[in-house]
Amino acid sequence: MRSNHVDDHNNDWRYESLNENLFVGTKVSSTIFSGISPFQQIEVLDTPGLGRCLILDGKTQSAEVDEFIYHESLVHPALLTHPHPSSVCIAGGGEGATAREILKHPTVENLLMVDLDPTVVEVCRTHLVNLHQGAFEDARLTLQFGDAREFFENSDYKFDVIVLDLADPTESGPAGKLYTKEFYTLLAKRLNAGGVIVTQAGPASVVNHREVFTAICNTLKQVFPVVCPYTVSVQSFGENWGFALAFSETSMTTIAPKVVDERLEFRNVFGLRSYDSISHGSLFGLPPFLRQALESEIRIITDASPLFIY
């Protein structure tokens, strides 16, 4: 693959499609890295509006200015729902920011991160220090490279929490098979009693929520007895973003707001910028149009019938 040093773009604009009719634009100051790994196209861009950004296959994965919103929302509802998360696995998460948030919980003794692309991780370790903040050096973290599905198929490890910080399911990308009923069935077998899974679930805006979000949630419901969708606004993505918690036991559900603060304080997790007991309620307080779309969704994503984002 090729790597570029800082390349002045003279404040060029970069455009990213939300769907066939809408796009968002970002002014680019310089290209820090651009290359193609065996799995995907990788770019690290400096922008005056969003800070330094990671782009994979043309899709924004993280931006310095608001990555904390995405990563705190992905991690802490799941970690706090479990009363004592000790063993945690991340599938994906190459920036290291998901690991950064998980490792804030002192209950976590072992964190395994399985990422497909060692080049992405190396690029992020080098150029996105503000995102991982040294998480890769934490002794509790074990980094393993390979296909996440193959890992779960060939391993008998079990976890308290599994965090799916995956690339979007694009037709040309490597992540499509990680959003199917077959994969979720496999993950259910890799949870300890009382285990929790959380996944990023694609755009959940008024114009894009039926693209993959509602179908991912419905697919999870075919495997797990309790599924709790939620959303948050991520400016760098240009829209609201969807997530879903899935529980291994029927008695489990999201925790009450007061428990959020109690467990954050008990675990000495301070300094969060997006997530607390108040914002917890807003994450799960879905508007009527989205609740109705989730209730009416009938699509089930399978290996034979995958679903891809635009």
N, C-alpha and C positions, 0 to 999 in steps of 0.2 A: 504494500500500500504506500501511498505517498503522504508526506507531511509537509505542511507549509508553515513558515514563520509568519509573523504578523504581516498582513497584506492589506494596505490601505485601499478601501473601497470608495473613497471620496464621498462618504455618506450616501451610498447606494441604499435603495429600499429593497427589502425582501418581503415576498408575499406568500402566504400560506392559506390554502383553501380550507374552509370549514365544511362546505358542501359544493355542489356544482354551481350554486348561485351566489355564494358568499365567500369572502376572503378577508383576512386581516393582514395589515402591513406593518413592518418594523424597519426603521432606519438602521443601517449597519455601518458601524465605524470601521471595523477591521475584522479580518479572518485570522483567528489564532491557530486554528487547525482545520484541515480539510483532507479527508482520505476515505478510502473504501477498504473495509475489512472483508474477510470471506463471507460475512453475514449481512452487512449493511453499510450504507453511506454514513459517515460521521463528520459532523461539523461542530466547531466551537467558535462562536461569533461574539464580538464585543458590540454592544448596542447602547446608544445614549439613553434610550427609554427603559430598557429591561435589564441592563447590566449584561454580564456574560451569560450566554445561552448555549445549551447543548441541543443539537438538532440531529435526529436519526431518521434516515430515509425521508428527509424533508419535513418531518413533524417535530415541533418543539417538545422537548422532554422536560426541561427545567430552565428557569431563568432566575438569576440572582435576586431580582427585586421581589419575587413572590413565591419562590420555591418552598418557603417555610409553610405557606398556606396548604399547598398540596401535601407535603410530607407529614406535617403535624396531623392533618385530617386523615391521612391514610393510616398512620401508625397508632396514635394514642387512643382512639375509641376501642380498638381491638385489644391493645395491651392493658388498658384499664378495665375492660370488661372481664378479663381473666383475673381471678383473685391473686394468683401468684405465678405469672409467666416466667418459667425458668429456661425452657428450651424453645428457641424461636428459629424459624427458617424464612429467609427471603428468597423468592424466585425473581430474578432480575435485579433492579436497583443499582445499576452500574455506577451512578454518580457517587454512591456512598452516603447520600443524605438520608435515605431510609434507615440504614444502619446507624447513622448518627442519632436519629430520634429514638430508635429501639434501645440503644445503649445508654440512654438517659435513665432507664429503669434498672435500679440495682438488683431487682429480683432476677434479671436475665443473667444466667450463668454461661450459657452456650448459645451463640448466634452463628448459624450456618448460612452463608450467602452463596447461592448457585446462580451464576451468570453465564450466558452463552458465549459472550464475546470478550476475551481478554484485552483486546485492543481498546474497546470502550472504557474498560476499567482503568487501563494505563493512561489513556488520554485524560480521564477525569481526575485521576490521582495527581497528574502533572498540572493540568490547566484549570481545574475547578476546586481548588483548595477551600474556597469559601463555602462550598457545598458539603464536602465530606468532613471538613474540620478535624482531620486526623483520625476519623473513625476506623480507617483501614489498619491503624497501628494498635488498636485495642486488642488485648490478649484474649478477650472472650470471642472475638470474631475469627471464624474459619472461612476462607474464601476458596470456593471450588468452581472450576470452569467446566461447562458442559451444558447439554440440553436438560432443562428442568424436568421435562416429562420422562426422559430416560432415567434421570436420577431417581425420581419417585417410583418408577417401575422396578428399578434394580436395587433399591435400598429398602431396608426394613426399619430405618430410623422413624421415630415418632416425635411429634412436637406438640407443645401447648398452643402455639400460635404459628400460623403460616401466613406470610404477607406476600401477596402477588403484586409486585411492582413491575409489571410487564409493559413492553411496548404494545401499542395498539395493534389489533388484529387486522393488518393490511394484507391484501392478496399477495403482494410480493415479499412481505416480511416474514420473519421466523416465528412469530408468536401466535399464529392463527390456531394451532392445535392446543393452546393453553387456555382456551375459553370454552371448551366443549364439555358435554355431559360426561363423557368417558374420563376426561382429565379430572373433573371434580369428584367423580366416583373414586378415582385413585387417591386423591387427596384426603377424602373422608377416612380412608384406611390408615392414613399416616398421622392422624390426630390422637393425642392422648385423651382420656376421659375428660369431658368438659372443655375440649379444644375449640379454638376459634380460627376461622379463616377470614381474611379480608382481601378484597381485590379492587384495583382500580377498574372502572367499568365504562370508560369512554364518555363522550359528551352527553350532557343531560340538560341541554338548553331547550327552549321552547321550539326551536326549529330542528334540533338534531337528536332529541331523546329517543326516538324510535330507531335510530341508526343501529346501535348495538346495546345501549344501556338497558332498555327494558327486556331485551332478549337474554342478555347475560343474567339478569336477576331471575328471570323465569327459568333459565337453565339450572341455576343454583338451587331453585326450589324443587327440582326433580330429584335432588340428591340429599339436601339438608332440610331438617324439620323446621328450622326457623331461619329466615333471611330478612335482613333489615337494610334496605337501600338508603343512601343518603347522598347529598350533593354539597358542593362548595363552589364559589366563584373564583376562578383562576384567571387573572387578567392576561397573562402571557399566552394562555390557550385560546383566548378570545371568547370564552363562554363558560357557563357552569359545567362542572365536571362531576361525574358520577362515581360512586363507590358502593360496595355491598359487603356487609358483615354476614357470615354464615356460621351457624352454631351446630355443634354435633349432637346436642341434647334438646329435647322439646321444652325443658324447664328454663332454658336460657333465653335472654333477650338483652337489649341495650340497658346500660345502667342508668339510674336516675341522676339528674344533674348534681345533687348534693354529694353523691358518691364520687363523682368525678373529682371534685375539690378535695374530698377526704383522702382519696387514693393518691392524687398528685402530691399532697402534702406529706402523707405517710412515706411515700417513696422519694421524697426530696427532689421532685421534678419541678423545677422553677424556671421562669424566664421564657415560657412559651409565648409566642407572639400572636398566634391565631386561635389556639384551642384552649378552652376552659369550660366551666360548667354552663356559662351563658351561651357561648357559641355552640356547645354540644347540642342544645335544644334546637338551634336554628339549622344545624346539619340535617337532622332527622325530621324536621318540620316541612315536609314536602307540600307543594301547592296542589290544589285539586286536579289540575290537568295532568300532572305527573303521576299522582296516585291512581287516577283513572286509567292512564296508559299502562301502568304496571299491572293493574288488576285485569285489564283486557288482553294483555299480551299472551299469545299462544305459541310463539315460535320457541323451539328448543334447538340449541346449537349442538351439533354432533360432529363426529369425525367425518361422517358421510355428507353432512349438510352444514359446512362451516359458514360463518357470517363475517364479513369484512367491513371495515370502516372505509369511508370515502378517501 
